[in-house]
Structures are given as C-alpha cells and as structure tokens.
Amino acid sequence: MGIRISGMASGMDTEKIIKDLMKTQREPINRLQRNKYTIEWKRDAYREMNTLLADLQNSLKTLRMSSTFSKKVASSENDSVVSATVKGKPELPSYTVQVTKLAEAGTPPVVSELSLSDVQGITLKLHTDKQEDGSYAKTTEVVISATDSAEQIVSKINSSDTGIKASFFNDKLVLTAANEKDFKVETPNKAVASQSSPAKAAEFTINGVPYEAKSNTFTFDGIEFNLKQVTSTPVVIRTKTDDEAIFNTVKDFVDKYNAIIETINKKISEPKYKSYKPLLDEEKEALPEKTAEKMDAMAKSGILLRDPILTSGLTEMRRALSTSLQVTGVNTAFDTLSEIGIGGPPSGKFAYQENGKLYINEDKLREAIRNNGDDVLKLFTNYSSSNDPATKYKESGVAERLYSELNKIMDKVTKEAGSSGSVYDDSSLAKKLKQTDEDIQRWEDRLKIIEDRYWKQFTAMEKAMSKAQSQGSWFAQMLGQQ
C-alpha cells in the first residue's frame, strides 16, 4: 500500500468518497454473501429434517423385533403368598408354586456383651483367623486408656486391621466381623466368643419339582418370584401376552409418525417471500434486534418449499405403510395396517388435507392384538431375505419396510446437505458453500486492487493540486515584488 493523501489540497473527504465508491463495487460480494446465507439455511433445514427422520427410524427399532409382540405379563392368584413379575421370556403359560419354607438371612459373627466400663483402662485382645481345631491364629492387642471416650475406643478398634468393626449401642460395645468369620474378644476378666447364625434357604416346589433358593426373591424361567408366606395350598402363576404394552408401543409410534410428518409437511409448504433477502451483518447492526430477526425469519421461510427429496420421501413413507404384506403364510385378513385399525382419516374428513396422517381405531387394534397376535407380529416384523428389491419390499413387514425407506430418504438428504457430526463433508451444498467462499475471496482480492487504484488516483490529484497551489503562491509573490 502506497502513501495515501486525503483531501489536503482539495479539501475533499477522500476516504468517504472512496468508501462510497466501494459500496457499489462490493455489490457482487454482497450477492454472494446473501447466497451463502441461503445455502447455509437450506443445509441446516435439511439436517433438521434428517434429525426428525432419524428419531422416527429409532422408534421403529422396537416394532421390527418379534420380542416386542411377545412380551408377557404374569399374575398370581394370591399375591399375598407369591407374587411374580416377568423379567425374561417365560416358556410356560402357568406355574404352580407351593412354599414350604421361607428364606431367613443369617447374622454375621457378633459380640455385644461388653459395657464401656468393661473395656476402659485395659488391653483388649482380639483373636481372629479361627482354625478347624477351634484355636485362633492371630491375636491383636488394642490398648484402651481409662479416659478414652466411646468414640475413641471405636476408632482404635476399627483401625486395628483385624476385620472387626466396632460401635456402641445402648451403652454396649458391639463388635462385628466384617469378613463374617468367627472371632473372640478377651479382657483381663473375661473372654467372649462371637455368635452368629447361618442363613436358611427358601424351600418350595414349582410345578411339583422341589427347589431351594438363598433368597425369597429369585428368577425362574424368565419370571421373578417373590415368596411371602408358607402355604399348604399351591398358588398358580399365569402368564399371558402383554396386550396393553404392545398396544402402547404401536400407538406411541403412530403418534410420533404423525407429529414428524406434520412438521415436514409444514416445512415443504411454507410460503416463500421473494422480497425478503438474508440480511448482511452491517444491515443487522443498523436495525432493532427484533426487526432483524423478523426479517431473517421471512427470508428463511420457504427454504424447502416443495423440496423434491422430502416430498417424494413422504410419498414413499405412506406407500411403505399402506402396501399389503405379500408373503407365503400371511393371513390376508390381517395383511395391511387398516385391517388392524390403523388407517387414514375417518369418514367426513378429506384425506388430502391430512397429508398422510394416521388414525387409530383403538378397539379394533386392541382386538387384533388380543385375538390375532401372531398375525399382527408378522404384519410389523416379517423379514424377507430375498435379493430382489421388489420381492423384498412386498415380503417385508411394515416396520421393516418403513425402516428401509427412511434409510433411503436420509441418505439422499445427507448426500445433499451432509451431516453435522461428519468430519468430511462431500455433500452438494458443502461444495456450493466452498465455491461461494472461493468466489467471495476472489472478489475481495479484486476489490482490494480497485480500492488501491482509487487511492492512487486521488493521491495523484491531491499532489497535482498541491503543486499547482504552490506555483500559484510563488507567482503571486513574484508579482507582488514588482
């Protein structure tokens, strides 16, 4: 950058004049910058739609699994004796349980016969590691002074590294073996051996076969049993398909599907306001914040209007849900969602106004789950191993089919807009952004040259005027001397 002379001779505000001239020259960059904002908005809008589609696909994972439609619930004919909860996959429809004996927890070795006065001012001997012959292999001495408080005595014993823990309760020193091994406490006046009781196992029969368990709560064949009382009368535990859980899983999916396609439909039908353009930074700064936000919102509106990827994607999603399951062994009375109570708008509504929204006939759906559970399972989860795309499509359950279609839609969106979590972005919009940035940089370089040229021209003019003024002053002085 050369020397810049600003209005010294002419009196003009050269800097402002050049700045104004450059505003016109910057218009191509402004157009590129607005275009960049538009591309970024479209990319972000696409990614937002992909997040919704991924959320919908994630909700399909449970509907694709046969275990979702095989959930069981257990009920006891006498909960006060034995209760049961399904934790896995029970194989039998019922279990007859008779409780002979309840489990009892054992107590660890404990000594609780010593008072505070028994242990003050003595050396306490703790005998541990009891041998088979009744002797103890290790003796640890704990010196307790006559002035030690209960807290100090407890601290000395607990830090003795014997595995024996102490506490005071009702003025008695209570010693417990943390390792649950017998021990003995010896004072100058007495020796006290620890007392313990072994745990007792629960004894019971299931379907006539005797069993034992360490706890009154145990799992058998995918069912968690909780024994509560001994009884001479057997209690029957029955299992059945958890119809309500299946119904709720299906309903939750339909609700999510409706919410997501409503959001996408709104996005692709947003009005476009062509008179509103993205605001440049300097334009935002010149406006009140709320006004700038409103104008940007108007400029963003319709960014995905009638978008072909999303529009065709919604069509394919509706087709995936409405096409009948066509495979050997399928019950043709339950080969479509509409036949189990999931379909389009009820009579009186116009389907085109609903944009693919699903409605549930709850009574019909519950009845299908209750009476034709295997058919409902197949309708949602059937998997086709065919390599022919057309055959695979027809033979796939609706959940499997929709899951696959969502993959295709999301792949198209990702190819167009990339993924926010991806390190390398080779999407179409990423390439456009890169090209736009390069174009902006080229224009910036060009404008720098133009601005330098303006300054050179004005500087040359100032120098010429300054020289002319100097010569005029010299002539005036010469004439004055004559």
Rosetta blueprint (number, residue, H / E / L):
1 M L
2 G L
3 I L
4 R L
5 I L
6 S L
7 G L
8 M L
9 A L
10 S L
11 G L
12 M L
13 D L
14 T H
15 E H
16 K H
17 I H
18 I H
19 K H
20 D H
21 L H
22 M H
23 K H
24 T H
25 Q H
26 R L
27 E H
28 P H
29 I H
30 N H
31 R H
32 L H
33 Q H
34 R H
35 N H
36 K H
37 Y H
38 T H
39 I H
40 E H
41 W H
42 K H
43 R H
44 D H
45 A H
46 Y H
47 R H
48 E H
49 M H
50 N H
51 T H
52 L H
53 L H
54 A H
55 D H
56 L H
57 Q H
58 N H
59 S H
60 L H
61 K H
62 T H
63 L H
64 R L
65 M L
66 S H
67 S H
68 T H
69 F H
70 S H
71 K L
72 K E
73 V E
74 A E
75 S E
76 S E
77 E L
78 N L
79 D L
80 S L
81 V L
82 V E
83 S E
84 A E
85 T E
86 V E
87 K L
88 G L
89 K L
90 P L
91 E L
92 L L
93 P L
94 S E
95 Y E
96 T E
97 V E
98 Q E
99 V E
100 T E
101 K E
102 L L
103 A L
104 E E
105 A L
106 G L
107 T E
108 P E
109 P E
110 V E
111 V E
112 S E
113 E E
114 L E
115 S E
116 L H
117 S H
118 D H
119 V H
120 Q L
121 G L
122 I E
123 T E
124 L E
125 K E
126 L E
127 H E
128 T E
129 D E
130 K E
131 Q L
132 E L
133 D L
134 G L
135 S L
136 Y E
137 A E
138 K E
139 T E
140 T E
141 E E
142 V E
143 V E
144 I E
145 S L
146 A L
147 T L
148 D L
149 S L
150 A H
151 E H
152 Q H
153 I H
154 V H
155 S H
156 K H
157 I H
158 N H
159 S L
160 S L
161 D L
162 T L
163 G L
164 I E
165 K E
166 A E
167 S E
168 F E
169 F E
170 N L
171 D L
172 K E
173 L E
174 V E
175 L E
176 T E
177 A E
178 A L
179 N L
180 E L
181 K L
182 D L
183 F L
184 K E
185 V E
186 E E
187 T L
188 P L
189 N L
190 K L
191 A E
192 V E
193 A E
194 S L
195 Q E
196 S E
197 S E
198 P L
199 A L
200 K E
201 A L
202 A E
203 E E
204 F E
205 T E
206 I E
207 N L
208 G L
209 V E
210 P E
211 Y E
212 E E
213 A E
214 K L
215 S L
216 N L
217 T E
218 F E
219 T E
220 F E
221 D L
222 G L
223 I E
224 E E
225 F E
226 N E
227 L E
228 K L
229 Q L
230 V L
231 T L
232 S L
233 T L
234 P L
235 V E
236 V E
237 I E
238 R E
239 T E
240 K E
241 T E
242 D L
243 D H
244 E H
245 A H
246 I H
247 F H
248 N H
249 T H
250 V H
251 K H
252 D H
253 F H
254 V H
255 D H
256 K H
257 Y H
258 N H
259 A H
260 I H
261 I H
262 E H
263 T H
264 I H
265 N H
266 K H
267 K H
268 I H
269 S L
270 E L
271 P L
272 K L
273 Y L
274 K L
275 S L
276 Y L
277 K L
278 P L
279 L L
280 L L
281 D H
282 E H
283 E H
284 K H
285 E H
286 A L
287 L L
288 P L
289 E H
290 K H
291 T H
292 A H
293 E H
294 K H
295 M H
296 D H
297 A H
298 M H
299 A H
300 K H
301 S L
302 G L
303 I L
304 L L
305 L L
306 R L
307 D L
308 P H
309 I H
310 L H
311 T H
312 S H
313 G H
314 L H
315 T H
316 E H
317 M H
318 R H
319 R H
320 A H
321 L H
322 S H
323 T L
324 S L
325 L L
326 Q L
327 V L
328 T L
329 G L
330 V L
331 N L
332 T H
333 A H
334 F H
335 D L
336 T L
337 L H
338 S H
339 E H
340 I H
341 G L
342 I E
343 G E
344 G L
345 P L
346 P L
347 S L
348 G L
349 K L
350 F L
351 A H
352 Y H
353 Q H
354 E H
355 N L
356 G L
357 K L
358 L L
359 Y E
360 I E
361 N L
362 E H
363 D H
364 K H
365 L H
366 R H
367 E H
368 A H
369 I H
370 R H
371 N H
372 N L
373 G H
374 D H
375 D H
376 V H
377 L H
378 K H
379 L H
380 F H
381 T H
382 N L
383 Y L
384 S L
385 S L
386 S L
387 N L
388 D L
389 P H
390 A H
391 T H
392 K H
393 Y H
394 K H
395 E H
396 S L
397 G L
398 V H
399 A H
400 E H
401 R H
402 L H
403 Y H
404 S H
405 E H
406 L H
407 N H
408 K H
409 I H
410 M H
411 D H
412 K H
413 V H
414 T H
415 K H
416 E H
417 A H
418 G L
419 S L
420 S L
421 G L
422 S L
423 V L
424 Y L
425 D L
426 D L
427 S L
428 S H
429 L H
430 A H
431 K H
432 K H
433 L H
434 K H
435 Q H
436 T H
437 D H
438 E H
439 D H
440 I H
441 Q H
442 R H
443 W H
444 E H
445 D H
446 R H
447 L H
448 K H
449 I H
450 I H
451 E H
452 D H
453 R H
454 Y H
455 W H
456 K H
457 Q H
458 F H
459 T H
460 A H
461 M H
462 E H
463 K H
464 A H
465 M H
466 S H
467 K H
468 A H
469 Q H
470 S H
471 Q H
472 G H
473 S H
474 W H
475 F H
476 A H
477 Q H
478 M H
479 L H
480 G H
481 Q H
482 Q L
